[in-house]
Amino acid sequence: MIGNLKPLEILLIVAVIFLLFGAKKLPDMARSLGKSARILKSEAKAMKKEGEAEDAATAASVADPAPQQQATAPRTIQASPGDVTSARPVNEPNHTTQG
């Protein structure tokens, strides 16, 4: 659908958005969108690393059935580098099995 828009139509849409939100709010909205994208990207990387670590731990536990305990510090998520006001601890479930 976007491929069907002509340059004049795109310009008209941008002008309407500019009028609705105003020149002052647009940079703030873009900045918050950028922060959200960074947080999403970092969380996706963290989930991928956790998945790879769990796969490696599963492979190691199949080869060596002895339980492996690791002491890790709690992780903290920050909205942007240096932003300590919005930092919050991550509540992670404890993945220990009892048998």
Contacts in CASP RR format, 6 or more apart in sequence:
PFRMAT RR
TARGET T0000
AUTHOR 0000-0000-0000
METHOD contacts of the structure
MODEL  1
MIGNLKPLEILLIVAVIFLLFGAKKLPDMARSLGKSARILKSEAKAMKKE
GEAEDAATAASVADPAPQQQATAPRTIQASPGDVTSARPVNEPNHTTQG
5 13 0 8 1.000
17 26 0 8 1.000
18 26 0 8 1.000
21 29 0 8 1.000
35 79 0 8 1.000
35 80 0 8 1.000
38 80 0 8 1.000
39 77 0 8 1.000
39 79 0 8 1.000
42 77 0 8 1.000
43 77 0 8 1.000
46 75 0 8 1.000
54 95 0 8 1.000
57 68 0 8 1.000
60 68 0 8 1.000
61 67 0 8 1.000
61 68 0 8 1.000
74 89 0 8 1.000
74 90 0 8 1.000
74 92 0 8 1.000
75 89 0 8 1.000
75 90 0 8 1.000
75 92 0 8 1.000
76 87 0 8 1.000
76 88 0 8 1.000
76 89 0 8 1.000
76 90 0 8 1.000
77 87 0 8 1.000
77 88 0 8 1.000
77 90 0 8 1.000
78 84 0 8 1.000
78 86 0 8 1.000
78 87 0 8 1.000
79 86 0 8 1.000
79 87 0 8 1.000
END
